[in-house]
């Protein structure tokens, strides 16, 4: 039997992983849930693009989120990836967030993570942005989605980043939370949800065993892609690609609806 709040609604939390352009897939999942009546979340957590998607949801802008991912070239203009100071420039994405109307941001806890670099080491920071003013909130989301990328390294994002940090790069900077953890679940447990929706970009993702042991498998509803994303998908803002994986995510979201009935 599903747990219900006093008003009869299930208390649902949402966690979204980082993954660049693969955020279109995440948006497809939440749009399917939205279209089937799951429109409110007791808490949201997001890393990198998951933090950006989370801000749309926390401010009541689901339809705009869906529109943007299906029309990325119209909304972002130049979708070519710009590397500035060995970071993927995310200014256009953050500017878009400043333009959103805020229906309910202060009412929904939105947790984001990022890393701080000090003394050739990284430290994860988790912030509840709903307690901040808009500028501070969006600054944290900018950090969470500011992807370090050294094209000279010819390595994966995280591997190249760790090597660069050890060599003294990025000192004093705040950068993409995915360099530490690309998915944070623990913060949303603060609201004691009945269900936690986890949207992973990994087709083989499994809920950590320690969480299942403590809360039970029924607590978690996992959306995972049916196939592994191709290398390069993180930076692929091609409109056809984004539309396709949005549609794939929507189909997966439709399959999850039964978990809430």
C-alpha positions as CSV (number, residue, x, y, z in Angstrom):
1,X,0.0,0.0,0.0
2,X,1.4,3.4,-1.0
3,X,2.0,6.0,1.7
4,X,0.0,9.2,1.4
5,X,0.1,12.6,2.9
6,X,-3.0,13.8,4.8
7,X,-4.3,15.5,1.7
8,X,-4.1,12.2,-0.1
9,X,-1.1,13.0,-2.2
10,X,2.1,11.0,-2.1
11,X,5.1,12.9,-1.0
12,X,7.7,12.6,-3.8
13,X,11.3,13.8,-4.0
14,X,13.4,14.0,-7.2
15,X,17.1,13.5,-7.8
16,X,18.7,14.3,-11.2
17,X,22.2,13.4,-12.3
18,X,24.7,15.5,-14.1
19,X,25.4,14.8,-17.8
20,X,25.4,17.9,-20.0
21,X,23.2,17.6,-23.1
22,X,21.8,14.3,-21.6
23,X,19.7,16.6,-19.5
24,X,17.3,16.5,-22.4
25,X,16.6,12.9,-21.5
26,X,16.0,13.9,-17.9
27,X,13.5,16.6,-19.0
28,X,11.6,14.0,-21.0
29,X,11.2,11.8,-17.9
30,X,9.9,14.6,-15.7
31,X,7.6,15.8,-18.5
32,X,6.0,12.4,-18.8
33,X,5.5,12.3,-15.0
34,X,4.1,15.9,-15.1
35,X,1.6,15.0,-17.9
36,X,0.4,12.1,-15.7
37,X,-0.3,14.3,-12.7
38,X,3.0,14.2,-10.9
39,X,3.6,17.9,-10.9
40,X,4.8,18.7,-7.3
41,X,8.0,17.6,-5.5
42,X,8.7,17.8,-1.8
43,X,12.4,18.3,-2.5
44,X,14.7,18.2,-5.5
45,X,18.4,17.6,-5.8
46,X,20.5,18.1,-8.9
47,X,24.1,18.0,-10.1
48,X,25.3,20.1,-13.1
49,X,22.6,19.9,-15.8
50,X,20.4,18.2,-13.2
51,X,20.7,21.4,-11.1
52,X,19.6,23.5,-14.0
53,X,16.7,21.2,-14.8
54,X,15.9,21.3,-11.1
55,X,15.7,25.0,-11.1
56,X,13.1,25.0,-13.8
57,X,11.0,22.6,-11.8
58,X,11.4,24.4,-8.5
59,X,10.2,27.6,-10.1
60,X,7.1,26.0,-11.8
61,X,8.5,26.1,-15.3
62,X,8.0,22.6,-16.5
63,X,6.6,23.5,-19.9
64,X,9.5,26.0,-20.6
65,X,12.0,23.2,-19.7
66,X,10.4,20.9,-22.2
67,X,10.3,23.6,-24.9
68,X,13.9,24.6,-24.4
69,X,15.2,21.0,-24.8
70,X,13.2,20.5,-27.9
71,X,14.4,23.8,-29.4
72,X,17.9,24.2,-28.1
73,X,19.2,26.1,-31.2
74,X,16.4,28.6,-30.9
75,X,16.9,29.1,-27.1
76,X,20.7,28.9,-26.8
77,X,21.6,30.5,-30.1
78,X,25.1,29.2,-30.9
79,X,25.1,25.7,-29.6
80,X,28.8,25.1,-30.4
81,X,30.8,24.4,-27.2
82,X,33.0,27.2,-26.1
83,X,36.0,26.5,-23.8
84,X,37.0,29.5,-21.7
85,X,40.0,29.1,-19.3
86,X,39.7,25.3,-19.6
87,X,36.0,25.3,-18.6
88,X,32.9,24.8,-20.7
89,X,31.2,28.2,-20.8
90,X,27.7,28.0,-19.3
91,X,26.8,31.7,-19.4
92,X,23.9,31.2,-21.9
93,X,22.3,28.6,-19.7
94,X,22.5,30.7,-16.6
95,X,21.2,33.8,-18.3
96,X,18.2,31.8,-19.3
97,X,17.5,31.0,-15.7
98,X,17.6,34.6,-14.7
99,X,14.7,35.2,-17.1
100,X,12.4,32.6,-15.6
101,X,9.4,33.7,-13.5
102,X,9.5,32.2,-10.0
103,X,6.1,30.8,-9.0
104,X,7.3,28.7,-6.0
105,X,11.1,28.6,-5.6
106,X,11.1,29.4,-1.9
107,X,8.6,26.6,-1.2
108,X,10.6,23.7,-2.7
109,X,14.0,22.7,-1.3
110,X,16.5,22.5,-4.2
111,X,19.8,21.0,-3.3
112,X,22.8,21.4,-5.6
113,X,26.4,20.3,-5.3
114,X,29.7,21.7,-6.6
115,X,33.4,21.3,-5.7
116,X,35.8,23.9,-4.4
117,X,39.5,23.6,-5.2
118,X,42.0,24.4,-2.5
119,X,45.6,23.4,-2.0
120,X,45.4,20.9,-4.9
121,X,42.5,19.1,-3.4
122,X,38.7,19.2,-4.0
123,X,35.9,19.6,-1.4
124,X,32.3,18.9,-2.2
125,X,29.7,21.6,-1.2
126,X,26.0,20.8,-1.0
127,X,23.7,23.9,-0.8
128,X,20.0,24.2,-0.3
129,X,19.5,27.0,-2.8
130,X,15.9,27.7,-1.9
131,X,17.2,29.5,1.2
132,X,19.3,31.9,-0.8
133,X,18.3,35.0,-2.8
134,X,18.0,34.6,-6.6
135,X,21.6,35.8,-7.4
136,X,23.1,33.5,-4.8
137,X,21.0,30.6,-5.9
138,X,22.0,31.0,-9.5
139,X,25.6,31.4,-8.6
140,X,25.6,28.0,-6.9
141,X,23.8,26.5,-10.0
142,X,26.5,28.1,-12.2
143,X,29.2,26.5,-10.1
144,X,27.4,23.1,-10.2
145,X,27.3,23.1,-14.0
146,X,30.7,24.7,-14.7
147,X,32.4,21.8,-16.3
148,X,36.2,21.8,-16.3
149,X,37.6,20.6,-19.6
150,X,41.2,20.6,-20.7
151,X,41.2,19.6,-24.4
152,X,45.0,19.0,-24.3
153,X,44.7,16.2,-21.8
154,X,42.8,13.8,-24.2
155,X,41.2,12.2,-21.1
156,X,37.8,11.9,-19.6
157,X,36.4,14.9,-17.8
158,X,37.0,13.6,-14.3
159,X,40.3,12.0,-15.0
160,X,41.7,15.1,-16.7
161,X,40.3,17.3,-13.9
162,X,41.9,15.3,-11.1
163,X,45.3,15.4,-12.9
164,X,45.0,19.2,-13.5
165,X,44.1,19.9,-9.9
166,X,47.2,17.9,-8.8
167,X,49.3,20.1,-11.0
168,X,47.9,23.2,-9.4
169,X,45.1,24.2,-11.9
170,X,41.7,25.7,-10.9
171,X,43.0,26.8,-7.5
172,X,40.4,28.7,-5.6
173,X,37.6,28.0,-8.1
174,X,34.2,26.4,-7.7
175,X,33.3,23.9,-10.4
176,X,31.0,21.1,-11.6
177,X,29.6,18.9,-8.8
178,X,30.0,15.9,-11.1
179,X,33.7,16.1,-10.5
180,X,33.0,14.6,-7.1
181,X,29.5,13.0,-7.3
182,X,27.2,13.2,-10.3
183,X,24.1,12.3,-8.3
184,X,23.2,13.3,-4.7
185,X,20.3,11.5,-3.0
186,X,20.9,12.0,0.7
187,X,19.8,15.7,0.9
188,X,16.2,14.9,-0.2
189,X,15.8,12.4,2.7
190,X,15.5,15.5,4.9
191,X,11.8,15.8,3.9
192,X,11.0,12.2,4.6
193,X,9.5,11.5,1.2
194,X,7.3,8.5,0.5
195,X,9.0,8.0,-2.9
196,X,12.3,9.2,-4.4
197,X,12.5,9.4,-8.1
198,X,16.1,9.0,-9.3
199,X,16.9,10.0,-12.9
200,X,20.2,8.5,-13.8
201,X,22.0,8.8,-17.1
202,X,23.7,5.5,-16.5
203,X,21.9,2.5,-18.1
204,X,23.3,0.2,-15.4
205,X,22.6,2.5,-12.4
206,X,21.5,0.7,-9.2
207,X,20.5,2.4,-5.9
208,X,23.3,2.1,-3.4
209,X,22.9,-1.0,-1.2
210,X,23.2,1.1,2.0
211,X,20.2,3.2,1.0
212,X,18.1,0.1,0.2
213,X,19.0,-1.5,3.5
214,X,18.0,1.6,5.4
215,X,14.9,2.7,3.6
216,X,13.8,-0.3,1.5
217,X,13.7,-0.8,-2.2
218,X,10.1,0.4,-2.5
219,X,11.2,3.9,-1.5
220,X,13.1,4.4,-4.8
221,X,11.8,4.8,-8.4
222,X,14.6,4.7,-10.9
223,X,14.6,6.1,-14.4
224,X,17.6,4.9,-16.4
225,X,18.2,5.0,-20.2
226,X,17.6,1.7,-22.0
227,X,21.0,2.0,-23.8
228,X,24.3,3.4,-22.9
229,X,24.9,6.9,-24.2
230,X,27.6,7.3,-26.9
231,X,30.9,9.0,-26.1
232,X,30.6,12.7,-26.7
233,X,26.9,12.8,-25.8
234,X,27.6,15.2,-22.9
235,X,28.6,18.0,-25.2
236,X,26.2,17.2,-28.0
237,X,23.7,20.0,-28.2
238,X,22.5,19.1,-31.7
239,X,18.7,19.7,-31.8
240,X,17.8,16.3,-33.4
241,X,19.9,14.5,-30.7
242,X,18.3,16.4,-27.9
243,X,14.8,15.9,-29.3
244,X,15.4,12.1,-29.6
245,X,16.7,11.6,-26.1
246,X,13.9,13.8,-24.7
247,X,11.5,11.5,-26.5
248,X,13.3,8.4,-25.1
249,X,13.1,9.9,-21.6
250,X,9.4,10.6,-22.0
251,X,8.8,7.0,-22.9
252,X,10.7,5.8,-19.8
253,X,8.8,8.3,-17.7
254,X,5.5,6.9,-19.0
255,X,6.5,3.5,-17.9
256,X,7.2,4.7,-14.3
257,X,3.8,6.2,-13.8
258,X,2.4,2.9,-12.5
259,X,4.8,3.2,-9.5
260,X,2.7,6.0,-8.1
261,X,-0.8,4.4,-8.4
